[in-house]
Amino acid sequence: MYLAKVISPVVCTVKHKSLEGKRLFLIQPMAGHGTEYEIAIDYVGAGPGDRVLAGGPPGAAKSIFGLERAPFKTLIMGVVE
């Protein structure tokens, strides 16, 4: 898990069926994470400009969304106040 800033929504004309109805955001990890930007699935109602707790816990697709396999790596898990 790491801290990141939500930059903007990601708009897709076609999504994998496991992502239908889910909001995607471009996030920028805070210093020390090693990547410039990532695309994350919003699970908590975050929005542009929010600081969030993000990560890719093993088994997130199955435990949170009830999916055996889904094409995502990063999940927004909390908004930092």
PyMOL Python script that loads the backbone (N, CA, C, O; Angstrom):
from pymol import cmd

cmd.read_pdbstr("""\
ATOM      1  N   MET A   1       0.849  -1.182   0.000  1.00  0.00           N
ATOM      2  CA  MET A   1       0.000   0.000   0.000  1.00  0.00           C
ATOM      3  C   MET A   1       0.887   1.235   0.000  1.00  0.00           C
ATOM      4  O   MET A   1       2.001   1.229   0.524  1.00  0.00           O
ATOM      5  N   TYR A   2       0.361   2.296  -0.603  1.00  0.00           N
ATOM      6  CA  TYR A   2       1.117   3.539  -0.690  1.00  0.00           C
ATOM      7  C   TYR A   2       0.150   4.708  -0.847  1.00  0.00           C
ATOM      8  O   TYR A   2      -1.024   4.528  -1.171  1.00  0.00           O
ATOM      9  N   LEU A   3       0.673   5.912  -0.610  1.00  0.00           N
ATOM     10  CA  LEU A   3      -0.122   7.127  -0.787  1.00  0.00           C
ATOM     11  C   LEU A   3      -0.001   7.607  -2.221  1.00  0.00           C
ATOM     12  O   LEU A   3       1.062   7.501  -2.832  1.00  0.00           O
ATOM     13  N   ALA A   4      -1.100   8.138  -2.757  1.00  0.00           N
ATOM     14  CA  ALA A   4      -1.115   8.654  -4.123  1.00  0.00           C
ATOM     15  C   ALA A   4      -2.102   9.812  -4.212  1.00  0.00           C
ATOM     16  O   ALA A   4      -2.934  10.008  -3.326  1.00  0.00           O
ATOM     17  N   LYS A   5      -1.996  10.573  -5.294  1.00  0.00           N
ATOM     18  CA  LYS A   5      -2.930  11.666  -5.563  1.00  0.00           C
ATOM     19  C   LYS A   5      -3.743  11.302  -6.793  1.00  0.00           C
ATOM     20  O   LYS A   5      -3.188  10.843  -7.792  1.00  0.00           O
ATOM     21  N   VAL A   6      -5.065  11.506  -6.730  1.00  0.00           N
ATOM     22  CA  VAL A   6      -5.935  11.241  -7.878  1.00  0.00           C
ATOM     23  C   VAL A   6      -5.796  12.416  -8.842  1.00  0.00           C
ATOM     24  O   VAL A   6      -6.022  13.567  -8.469  1.00  0.00           O
ATOM     25  N   ILE A   7      -5.425  12.119 -10.076  1.00  0.00           N
ATOM     26  CA  ILE A   7      -5.211  13.158 -11.088  1.00  0.00           C
ATOM     27  C   ILE A   7      -6.496  13.430 -11.869  1.00  0.00           C
ATOM     28  O   ILE A   7      -6.955  14.571 -11.923  1.00  0.00           O
ATOM     29  N   SER A   8      -7.081  12.391 -12.474  1.00  0.00           N
ATOM     30  CA  SER A   8      -8.279  12.591 -13.287  1.00  0.00           C
ATOM     31  C   SER A   8      -8.971  11.256 -13.541  1.00  0.00           C
ATOM     32  O   SER A   8      -8.375  10.192 -13.369  1.00  0.00           O
ATOM     33  N   PRO A   9     -10.249  11.326 -13.958  1.00  0.00           N
ATOM     34  CA  PRO A   9     -10.943  10.091 -14.338  1.00  0.00           C
ATOM     35  C   PRO A   9     -10.354   9.542 -15.640  1.00  0.00           C
ATOM     36  O   PRO A   9      -9.801  10.289 -16.448  1.00  0.00           O
ATOM     37  N   VAL A  10     -10.479   8.240 -15.826  1.00  0.00           N
ATOM     38  CA  VAL A  10     -10.084   7.590 -17.074  1.00  0.00           C
ATOM     39  C   VAL A  10     -11.374   7.171 -17.775  1.00  0.00           C
ATOM     40  O   VAL A  10     -12.206   6.474 -17.194  1.00  0.00           O
ATOM     41  N   VAL A  11     -11.533   7.598 -19.018  1.00  0.00           N
ATOM     42  CA  VAL A  11     -12.733   7.288 -19.782  1.00  0.00           C
ATOM     43  C   VAL A  11     -12.395   6.202 -20.798  1.00  0.00           C
ATOM     44  O   VAL A  11     -11.439   6.333 -21.561  1.00  0.00           O
ATOM     45  N   CYS A  12     -13.181   5.137 -20.802  1.00  0.00           N
ATOM     46  CA  CYS A  12     -12.968   4.011 -21.714  1.00  0.00           C
ATOM     47  C   CYS A  12     -14.220   3.780 -22.541  1.00  0.00           C
ATOM     48  O   CYS A  12     -15.326   3.756 -22.000  1.00  0.00           O
ATOM     49  N   THR A  13     -14.057   3.610 -23.839  1.00  0.00           N
ATOM     50  CA  THR A  13     -15.217   3.299 -24.671  1.00  0.00           C
ATOM     51  C   THR A  13     -15.564   1.824 -24.588  1.00  0.00           C
ATOM     52  O   THR A  13     -16.717   1.436 -24.777  1.00  0.00           O
ATOM     53  N   VAL A  14     -14.557   1.000 -24.304  1.00  0.00           N
ATOM     54  CA  VAL A  14     -14.769  -0.430 -24.141  1.00  0.00           C
ATOM     55  C   VAL A  14     -14.017  -0.862 -22.887  1.00  0.00           C
ATOM     56  O   VAL A  14     -12.847  -0.524 -22.708  1.00  0.00           O
ATOM     57  N   LYS A  15     -14.702  -1.614 -22.016  1.00  0.00           N
ATOM     58  CA  LYS A  15     -14.077  -2.116 -20.795  1.00  0.00           C
ATOM     59  C   LYS A  15     -14.232  -3.623 -20.724  1.00  0.00           C
ATOM     60  O   LYS A  15     -15.164  -4.192 -21.293  1.00  0.00           O
ATOM     61  N   HIS A  16     -13.321  -4.255 -20.028  1.00  0.00           N
ATOM     62  CA  HIS A  16     -13.475  -5.670 -19.696  1.00  0.00           C
ATOM     63  C   HIS A  16     -14.745  -5.794 -18.864  1.00  0.00           C
ATOM     64  O   HIS A  16     -15.054  -4.899 -18.077  1.00  0.00           O
ATOM     65  N   LYS A  17     -15.478  -6.877 -19.022  1.00  0.00           N
ATOM     66  CA  LYS A  17     -16.766  -7.012 -18.330  1.00  0.00           C
ATOM     67  C   LYS A  17     -16.647  -6.906 -16.819  1.00  0.00           C
ATOM     68  O   LYS A  17     -17.607  -6.510 -16.159  1.00  0.00           O
ATOM     69  N   SER A  18     -15.502  -7.246 -16.258  1.00  0.00           N
ATOM     70  CA  SER A  18     -15.328  -7.145 -14.810  1.00  0.00           C
ATOM     71  C   SER A  18     -15.213  -5.695 -14.336  1.00  0.00           C
ATOM     72  O   SER A  18     -15.342  -5.427 -13.142  1.00  0.00           O
ATOM     73  N   LEU A  19     -14.972  -4.761 -15.254  1.00  0.00           N
ATOM     74  CA  LEU A  19     -14.809  -3.354 -14.885  1.00  0.00           C
ATOM     75  C   LEU A  19     -16.052  -2.513 -15.166  1.00  0.00           C
ATOM     76  O   LEU A  19     -16.072  -1.323 -14.853  1.00  0.00           O
ATOM     77  N   GLU A  20     -17.077  -3.106 -15.745  1.00  0.00           N
ATOM     78  CA  GLU A  20     -18.296  -2.352 -16.050  1.00  0.00           C
ATOM     79  C   GLU A  20     -18.919  -1.813 -14.767  1.00  0.00           C
ATOM     80  O   GLU A  20     -19.072  -2.540 -13.785  1.00  0.00           O
ATOM     81  N   GLY A  21     -19.274  -0.538 -14.786  1.00  0.00           N
ATOM     82  CA  GLY A  21     -19.883   0.093 -13.624  1.00  0.00           C
ATOM     83  C   GLY A  21     -18.894   0.561 -12.578  1.00  0.00           C
ATOM     84  O   GLY A  21     -19.301   1.110 -11.554  1.00  0.00           O
ATOM     85  N   LYS A  22     -17.605   0.359 -12.806  1.00  0.00           N
ATOM     86  CA  LYS A  22     -16.579   0.767 -11.855  1.00  0.00           C
ATOM     87  C   LYS A  22     -15.878   2.017 -12.377  1.00  0.00           C
ATOM     88  O   LYS A  22     -15.678   2.168 -13.583  1.00  0.00           O
ATOM     89  N   ARG A  23     -15.507   2.908 -11.465  1.00  0.00           N
ATOM     90  CA  ARG A  23     -14.813   4.139 -11.866  1.00  0.00           C
ATOM     91  C   ARG A  23     -13.306   3.912 -11.873  1.00  0.00           C
ATOM     92  O   ARG A  23     -12.747   3.322 -10.948  1.00  0.00           O
ATOM     93  N   LEU A  24     -12.662   4.390 -12.932  1.00  0.00           N
ATOM     94  CA  LEU A  24     -11.212   4.287 -13.067  1.00  0.00           C
ATOM     95  C   LEU A  24     -10.604   5.678 -12.961  1.00  0.00           C
ATOM     96  O   LEU A  24     -11.165   6.647 -13.473  1.00  0.00           O
ATOM     97  N   PHE A  25      -9.459   5.775 -12.299  1.00  0.00           N
ATOM     98  CA  PHE A  25      -8.768   7.049 -12.148  1.00  0.00           C
ATOM     99  C   PHE A  25      -7.289   6.907 -12.467  1.00  0.00           C
ATOM    100  O   PHE A  25      -6.686   5.857 -12.243  1.00  0.00           O
ATOM    101  N   LEU A  26      -6.717   7.986 -12.995  1.00  0.00           N
ATOM    102  CA  LEU A  26      -5.283   8.101 -13.147  1.00  0.00           C
ATOM    103  C   LEU A  26      -4.767   8.622 -11.820  1.00  0.00           C
ATOM    104  O   LEU A  26      -5.206   9.673 -11.353  1.00  0.00           O
ATOM    105  N   ILE A  27      -3.830   7.891 -11.200  1.00  0.00           N
ATOM    106  CA  ILE A  27      -3.272   8.336  -9.925  1.00  0.00           C
ATOM    107  C   ILE A  27      -1.770   8.520 -10.061  1.00  0.00           C
ATOM    108  O   ILE A  27      -1.125   7.900 -10.907  1.00  0.00           O
ATOM    109  N   GLN A  28      -1.228   9.379  -9.216  1.00  0.00           N
ATOM    110  CA  GLN A  28       0.209   9.625  -9.186  1.00  0.00           C
ATOM    111  C   GLN A  28       0.715   9.256  -7.795  1.00  0.00           C
ATOM    112  O   GLN A  28       0.401   9.935  -6.818  1.00  0.00           O
ATOM    113  N   PRO A  29       1.501   8.179  -7.706  1.00  0.00           N
ATOM    114  CA  PRO A  29       2.044   7.795  -6.408  1.00  0.00           C
ATOM    115  C   PRO A  29       2.918   8.905  -5.831  1.00  0.00           C
ATOM    116  O   PRO A  29       3.615   9.604  -6.566  1.00  0.00           O
ATOM    117  N   MET A  30       2.872   9.059  -4.513  1.00  0.00           N
ATOM    118  CA  MET A  30       3.699  10.060  -3.843  1.00  0.00           C
ATOM    119  C   MET A  30       5.149   9.567  -3.860  1.00  0.00           C
ATOM    120  O   MET A  30       5.413   8.423  -4.232  1.00  0.00           O
ATOM    121  N   ALA A  31       6.066  10.413  -3.465  1.00  0.00           N
ATOM    122  CA  ALA A  31       7.501  10.139  -3.531  1.00  0.00           C
ATOM    123  C   ALA A  31       7.877   8.769  -2.973  1.00  0.00           C
ATOM    124  O   ALA A  31       7.335   8.315  -1.966  1.00  0.00           O
ATOM    125  N   GLY A  32       8.816   8.132  -3.653  1.00  0.00           N
ATOM    126  CA  GLY A  32       9.374   6.887  -3.174  1.00  0.00           C
ATOM    127  C   GLY A  32       8.742   5.622  -3.718  1.00  0.00           C
ATOM    128  O   GLY A  32       9.220   4.531  -3.410  1.00  0.00           O
ATOM    129  N   HIS A  33       7.680   5.721  -4.518  1.00  0.00           N
ATOM    130  CA  HIS A  33       7.044   4.505  -5.024  1.00  0.00           C
ATOM    131  C   HIS A  33       7.688   3.997  -6.311  1.00  0.00           C
ATOM    132  O   HIS A  33       7.652   2.796  -6.578  1.00  0.00           O
ATOM    133  N   GLY A  34       8.273   4.877  -7.108  1.00  0.00           N
ATOM    134  CA  GLY A  34       9.007   4.436  -8.276  1.00  0.00           C
ATOM    135  C   GLY A  34       8.299   4.517  -9.617  1.00  0.00           C
ATOM    136  O   GLY A  34       8.956   4.361 -10.646  1.00  0.00           O
ATOM    137  N   THR A  35       6.982   4.756  -9.662  1.00  0.00           N
ATOM    138  CA  THR A  35       6.295   4.925 -10.945  1.00  0.00           C
ATOM    139  C   THR A  35       5.726   6.328 -11.013  1.00  0.00           C
ATOM    140  O   THR A  35       5.436   6.945  -9.988  1.00  0.00           O
ATOM    141  N   GLU A  36       5.567   6.827 -12.234  1.00  0.00           N
ATOM    142  CA  GLU A  36       5.003   8.160 -12.391  1.00  0.00           C
ATOM    143  C   GLU A  36       3.488   8.163 -12.247  1.00  0.00           C
ATOM    144  O   GLU A  36       2.945   8.961 -11.484  1.00  0.00           O
ATOM    145  N   TYR A  37       2.793   7.281 -12.970  1.00  0.00           N
ATOM    146  CA  TYR A  37       1.329   7.238 -12.952  1.00  0.00           C
ATOM    147  C   TYR A  37       0.842   5.800 -13.021  1.00  0.00           C
ATOM    148  O   TYR A  37       1.542   4.919 -13.519  1.00  0.00           O
ATOM    149  N   GLU A  38      -0.360   5.572 -12.519  1.00  0.00           N
ATOM    150  CA  GLU A  38      -1.008   4.273 -12.607  1.00  0.00           C
ATOM    151  C   GLU A  38      -2.495   4.492 -12.815  1.00  0.00           C
ATOM    152  O   GLU A  38      -3.020   5.563 -12.510  1.00  0.00           O
ATOM    153  N   ILE A  39      -3.175   3.476 -13.334  1.00  0.00           N
ATOM    154  CA  ILE A  39      -4.631   3.505 -13.425  1.00  0.00           C
ATOM    155  C   ILE A  39      -5.154   2.633 -12.295  1.00  0.00           C
ATOM    156  O   ILE A  39      -4.706   1.499 -12.119  1.00  0.00           O
ATOM    157  N   ALA A  40      -6.100   3.161 -11.532  1.00  0.00           N
ATOM    158  CA  ALA A  40      -6.626   2.438 -10.374  1.00  0.00           C
ATOM    159  C   ALA A  40      -8.149   2.410 -10.408  1.00  0.00           C
ATOM    160  O   ALA A  40      -8.789   3.321 -10.933  1.00  0.00           O
ATOM    161  N   ILE A  41      -8.714   1.352  -9.839  1.00  0.00           N
ATOM    162  CA  ILE A  41     -10.163   1.229  -9.697  1.00  0.00           C
ATOM    163  C   ILE A  41     -10.563   1.854  -8.368  1.00  0.00           C
ATOM    164  O   ILE A  41      -9.979   1.545  -7.329  1.00  0.00           O
ATOM    165  N   ASP A  42     -11.546   2.725  -8.403  1.00  0.00           N
ATOM    166  CA  ASP A  42     -12.030   3.390  -7.198  1.00  0.00           C
ATOM    167  C   ASP A  42     -13.032   2.503  -6.471  1.00  0.00           C
ATOM    168  O   ASP A  42     -14.023   2.059  -7.052  1.00  0.00           O
ATOM    169  N   TYR A  43     -12.764   2.255  -5.213  1.00  0.00           N
ATOM    170  CA  TYR A  43     -13.635   1.417  -4.398  1.00  0.00           C
ATOM    171  C   TYR A  43     -14.328   2.211  -3.298  1.00  0.00           C
ATOM    172  O   TYR A  43     -15.244   1.711  -2.645  1.00  0.00           O
ATOM    173  N   VAL A  44     -13.880   3.473  -3.093  1.00  0.00           N
ATOM    174  CA  VAL A  44     -14.357   4.233  -1.927  1.00  0.00           C
ATOM    175  C   VAL A  44     -15.001   5.581  -2.245  1.00  0.00           C
ATOM    176  O   VAL A  44     -15.413   6.279  -1.319  1.00  0.00           O
ATOM    177  N   GLY A  45     -15.102   5.967  -3.494  1.00  0.00           N
ATOM    178  CA  GLY A  45     -15.721   7.250  -3.830  1.00  0.00           C
ATOM    179  C   GLY A  45     -14.745   8.418  -3.861  1.00  0.00           C
ATOM    180  O   GLY A  45     -15.114   9.544  -3.528  1.00  0.00           O
ATOM    181  N   ALA A  46     -13.522   8.162  -4.254  1.00  0.00           N
ATOM    182  CA  ALA A  46     -12.514   9.220  -4.364  1.00  0.00           C
ATOM    183  C   ALA A  46     -12.809  10.095  -5.581  1.00  0.00           C
ATOM    184  O   ALA A  46     -13.622   9.741  -6.435  1.00  0.00           O
ATOM    185  N   GLY A  47     -12.141  11.233  -5.642  1.00  0.00           N
ATOM    186  CA  GLY A  47     -12.304  12.132  -6.766  1.00  0.00           C
ATOM    187  C   GLY A  47     -11.005  12.844  -7.086  1.00  0.00           C
ATOM    188  O   GLY A  47     -10.048  12.759  -6.316  1.00  0.00           O
ATOM    189  N   PRO A  48     -10.953  13.548  -8.217  1.00  0.00           N
ATOM    190  CA  PRO A  48      -9.745  14.275  -8.600  1.00  0.00           C
ATOM    191  C   PRO A  48      -9.277  15.213  -7.494  1.00  0.00           C
ATOM    192  O   PRO A  48     -10.077  15.930  -6.893  1.00  0.00           O
ATOM    193  N   GLY A  49      -7.969  15.198  -7.233  1.00  0.00           N
ATOM    194  CA  GLY A  49      -7.382  16.038  -6.205  1.00  0.00           C
ATOM    195  C   GLY A  49      -7.262  15.361  -4.844  1.00  0.00           C
ATOM    196  O   GLY A  49      -6.516  15.838  -3.988  1.00  0.00           O
ATOM    197  N   ASP A  50      -7.974  14.270  -4.628  1.00  0.00           N
ATOM    198  CA  ASP A  50      -7.907  13.570  -3.339  1.00  0.00           C
ATOM    199  C   ASP A  50      -6.574  12.852  -3.172  1.00  0.00           C
ATOM    200  O   ASP A  50      -5.992  12.345  -4.131  1.00  0.00           O
ATOM    201  N   ARG A  51      -6.105  12.826  -1.918  1.00  0.00           N
ATOM    202  CA  ARG A  51      -4.983  11.960  -1.564  1.00  0.00           C
ATOM    203  C   ARG A  51      -5.598  10.642  -1.124  1.00  0.00           C
ATOM    204  O   ARG A  51      -6.540  10.621  -0.331  1.00  0.00           O
ATOM    205  N   VAL A  52      -5.063   9.543  -1.642  1.00  0.00           N
ATOM    206  CA  VAL A  52      -5.679   8.245  -1.391  1.00  0.00           C
ATOM    207  C   VAL A  52      -4.650   7.206  -0.964  1.00  0.00           C
ATOM    208  O   VAL A  52      -3.448   7.364  -1.178  1.00  0.00           O
ATOM    209  N   LEU A  53      -5.155   6.151  -0.361  1.00  0.00           N
ATOM    210  CA  LEU A  53      -4.370   4.973  -0.051  1.00  0.00           C
ATOM    211  C   LEU A  53      -4.651   3.985  -1.178  1.00  0.00           C
ATOM    212  O   LEU A  53      -5.798   3.602  -1.405  1.00  0.00           O
ATOM    213  N   ALA A  54      -3.596   3.574  -1.882  1.00  0.00           N
ATOM    214  CA  ALA A  54      -3.758   2.705  -3.040  1.00  0.00           C
ATOM    215  C   ALA A  54      -2.857   1.487  -2.903  1.00  0.00           C
ATOM    216  O   ALA A  54      -1.900   1.487  -2.129  1.00  0.00           O
ATOM    217  N   GLY A  55      -3.174   0.468  -3.655  1.00  0.00           N
ATOM    218  CA  GLY A  55      -2.342  -0.731  -3.653  1.00  0.00           C
ATOM    219  C   GLY A  55      -3.020  -1.844  -4.407  1.00  0.00           C
ATOM    220  O   GLY A  55      -4.113  -1.681  -4.950  1.00  0.00           O
ATOM    221  N   GLY A  56      -2.359  -2.970  -4.431  1.00  0.00           N
ATOM    222  CA  GLY A  56      -2.893  -4.124  -5.126  1.00  0.00           C
ATOM    223  C   GLY A  56      -2.800  -5.357  -4.263  1.00  0.00           C
ATOM    224  O   GLY A  56      -1.947  -6.213  -4.501  1.00  0.00           O
ATOM    225  N   PRO A  57      -3.657  -5.469  -3.263  1.00  0.00           N
ATOM    226  CA  PRO A  57      -3.564  -6.627  -2.387  1.00  0.00           C
ATOM    227  C   PRO A  57      -3.866  -7.918  -3.139  1.00  0.00           C
ATOM    228  O   PRO A  57      -4.777  -7.951  -3.966  1.00  0.00           O
ATOM    229  N   PRO A  58      -3.120  -8.970  -2.864  1.00  0.00           N
ATOM    230  CA  PRO A  58      -3.412 -10.249  -3.515  1.00  0.00           C
ATOM    231  C   PRO A  58      -4.839 -10.705  -3.208  1.00  0.00           C
ATOM    232  O   PRO A  58      -5.290 -10.646  -2.064  1.00  0.00           O
ATOM    233  N   GLY A  59      -5.529 -11.151  -4.227  1.00  0.00           N
ATOM    234  CA  GLY A  59      -6.882 -11.650  -4.037  1.00  0.00           C
ATOM    235  C   GLY A  59      -7.955 -10.589  -3.996  1.00  0.00           C
ATOM    236  O   GLY A  59      -9.096 -10.894  -3.648  1.00  0.00           O
ATOM    237  N   ALA A  60      -7.628  -9.335  -4.343  1.00  0.00           N
ATOM    238  CA  ALA A  60      -8.614  -8.249  -4.285  1.00  0.00           C
ATOM    239  C   ALA A  60      -9.777  -8.488  -5.237  1.00  0.00           C
ATOM    240  O   ALA A  60     -10.929  -8.232  -4.886  1.00  0.00           O
ATOM    241  N   ALA A  61      -9.491  -8.965  -6.414  1.00  0.00           N
ATOM    242  CA  ALA A  61     -10.562  -9.194  -7.402  1.00  0.00           C
ATOM    243  C   ALA A  61     -11.592 -10.176  -6.866  1.00  0.00           C
ATOM    244  O   ALA A  61     -12.795  -9.983  -7.044  1.00  0.00           O
ATOM    245  N   LYS A  62     -11.126 -11.208  -6.221  1.00  0.00           N
ATOM    246  CA  LYS A  62     -12.045 -12.230  -5.720  1.00  0.00           C
ATOM    247  C   LYS A  62     -12.771 -11.773  -4.461  1.00  0.00           C
ATOM    248  O   LYS A  62     -13.990 -11.917  -4.362  1.00  0.00           O
ATOM    249  N   SER A  63     -12.037 -11.225  -3.500  1.00  0.00           N
ATOM    250  CA  SER A  63     -12.664 -10.876  -2.226  1.00  0.00           C
ATOM    251  C   SER A  63     -13.545  -9.636  -2.286  1.00  0.00           C
ATOM    252  O   SER A  63     -14.563  -9.581  -1.596  1.00  0.00           O
ATOM    253  N   ILE A  64     -13.190  -8.651  -3.079  1.00  0.00           N
ATOM    254  CA  ILE A  64     -13.951  -7.405  -3.120  1.00  0.00           C
ATOM    255  C   ILE A  64     -15.025  -7.425  -4.196  1.00  0.00           C
ATOM    256  O   ILE A  64     -16.163  -7.031  -3.940  1.00  0.00           O
ATOM    257  N   PHE A  65     -14.679  -7.879  -5.401  1.00  0.00           N
ATOM    258  CA  PHE A  65     -15.610  -7.827  -6.512  1.00  0.00           C
ATOM    259  C   PHE A  65     -16.234  -9.177  -6.854  1.00  0.00           C
ATOM    260  O   PHE A  65     -17.090  -9.252  -7.735  1.00  0.00           O
ATOM    261  N   GLY A  66     -15.820 -10.245  -6.171  1.00  0.00           N
ATOM    262  CA  GLY A  66     -16.390 -11.561  -6.427  1.00  0.00           C
ATOM    263  C   GLY A  66     -15.979 -12.158  -7.765  1.00  0.00           C
ATOM    264  O   GLY A  66     -16.729 -12.941  -8.347  1.00  0.00           O
ATOM    265  N   LEU A  67     -14.804 -11.802  -8.257  1.00  0.00           N
ATOM    266  CA  LEU A  67     -14.326 -12.272  -9.556  1.00  0.00           C
ATOM    267  C   LEU A  67     -13.124 -13.188  -9.380  1.00  0.00           C
ATOM    268  O   LEU A  67     -12.248 -12.930  -8.555  1.00  0.00           O
ATOM    269  N   GLU A  68     -13.093 -14.251 -10.158  1.00  0.00           N
ATOM    270  CA  GLU A  68     -11.938 -15.146 -10.107  1.00  0.00           C
ATOM    271  C   GLU A  68     -10.702 -14.473 -10.710  1.00  0.00           C
ATOM    272  O   GLU A  68      -9.601 -14.567 -10.166  1.00  0.00           O
ATOM    273  N   ARG A  69     -10.903 -13.795 -11.838  1.00  0.00           N
ATOM    274  CA  ARG A  69      -9.791 -13.114 -12.511  1.00  0.00           C
ATOM    275  C   ARG A  69     -10.296 -11.797 -13.060  1.00  0.00           C
ATOM    276  O   ARG A  69     -11.378 -11.735 -13.643  1.00  0.00           O
ATOM    277  N   ALA A  70      -9.524 -10.753 -12.879  1.00  0.00           N
ATOM    278  CA  ALA A  70      -9.879  -9.441 -13.419  1.00  0.00           C
ATOM    279  C   ALA A  70      -8.597  -8.717 -13.823  1.00  0.00           C
ATOM    280  O   ALA A  70      -7.560  -8.892 -13.182  1.00  0.00           O
ATOM    281  N   PRO A  71      -8.656  -7.903 -14.882  1.00  0.00           N
ATOM    282  CA  PRO A  71      -7.458  -7.241 -15.395  1.00  0.00           C
ATOM    283  C   PRO A  71      -7.135  -5.927 -14.686  1.00  0.00           C
ATOM    284  O   PRO A  71      -7.102  -4.874 -15.323  1.00  0.00           O
ATOM    285  N   PHE A  72      -6.899  -5.977 -13.390  1.00  0.00           N
ATOM    286  CA  PHE A  72      -6.460  -4.760 -12.715  1.00  0.00           C
ATOM    287  C   PHE A  72      -5.403  -5.082 -11.677  1.00  0.00           C
ATOM    288  O   PHE A  72      -5.337  -6.191 -11.146  1.00  0.00           O
ATOM    289  N   LYS A  73      -4.580  -4.085 -11.405  1.00  0.00           N
ATOM    290  CA  LYS A  73      -3.484  -4.245 -10.461  1.00  0.00           C
ATOM    291  C   LYS A  73      -3.649  -3.349  -9.247  1.00  0.00           C
ATOM    292  O   LYS A  73      -3.270  -3.732  -8.140  1.00  0.00           O
ATOM    293  N   THR A  74      -4.211  -2.155  -9.438  1.00  0.00           N
ATOM    294  CA  THR A  74      -4.235  -1.167  -8.369  1.00  0.00           C
ATOM    295  C   THR A  74      -5.665  -0.799  -7.996  1.00  0.00           C
ATOM    296  O   THR A  74      -6.523  -0.630  -8.862  1.00  0.00           O
ATOM    297  N   LEU A  75      -5.906  -0.679  -6.710  1.00  0.00           N
ATOM    298  CA  LEU A  75      -7.212  -0.397  -6.158  1.00  0.00           C
ATOM    299  C   LEU A  75      -7.085   0.809  -5.221  1.00  0.00           C
ATOM    300  O   LEU A  75      -6.163   0.867  -4.409  1.00  0.00           O
ATOM    301  N   ILE A  76      -8.002   1.764  -5.332  1.00  0.00           N
ATOM    302  CA  ILE A  76      -8.051   2.869  -4.366  1.00  0.00           C
ATOM    303  C   ILE A  76      -8.853   2.359  -3.182  1.00  0.00           C
ATOM    304  O   ILE A  76     -10.036   2.046  -3.313  1.00  0.00           O
ATOM    305  N   MET A  77      -8.201   2.274  -2.016  1.00  0.00           N
ATOM    306  CA  MET A  77      -8.798   1.653  -0.843  1.00  0.00           C
ATOM    307  C   MET A  77      -9.229   2.626   0.236  1.00  0.00           C
ATOM    308  O   MET A  77      -9.934   2.231   1.165  1.00  0.00           O
ATOM    309  N   GLY A  78      -8.830   3.880   0.144  1.00  0.00           N
ATOM    310  CA  GLY A  78      -9.217   4.848   1.158  1.00  0.00           C
ATOM    311  C   GLY A  78      -8.831   6.258   0.768  1.00  0.00           C
ATOM    312  O   GLY A  78      -7.876   6.469   0.021  1.00  0.00           O
ATOM    313  N   VAL A  79      -9.583   7.227   1.280  1.00  0.00           N
ATOM    314  CA  VAL A  79      -9.274   8.638   1.056  1.00  0.00           C
ATOM    315  C   VAL A  79      -8.609   9.149   2.334  1.00  0.00           C
ATOM    316  O   VAL A  79      -9.107   8.924   3.437  1.00  0.00           O
ATOM    317  N   VAL A  80      -7.479   9.838   2.171  1.00  0.00           N
ATOM    318  CA  VAL A  80      -6.728  10.367   3.297  1.00  0.00           C
ATOM    319  C   VAL A  80      -7.206  11.794   3.557  1.00  0.00           C
ATOM    320  O   VAL A  80      -7.123  12.652   2.679  1.00  0.00           O
ATOM    321  N   GLU A  81      -7.698  12.038   4.748  1.00  0.00           N
ATOM    322  CA  GLU A  81      -8.205  13.379   5.102  1.00  0.00           C
ATOM    323  C   GLU A  81      -7.084  14.256   5.594  1.00  0.00           C
ATOM    324  O   GLU A  81      -7.313  15.416   5.937  1.00  0.00           O
TER     325      GLU A  81
END
""", "prot")
cmd.dss("prot")
cmd.show_as("cartoon", "prot")
cmd.util.cbc("prot")
cmd.orient("prot")
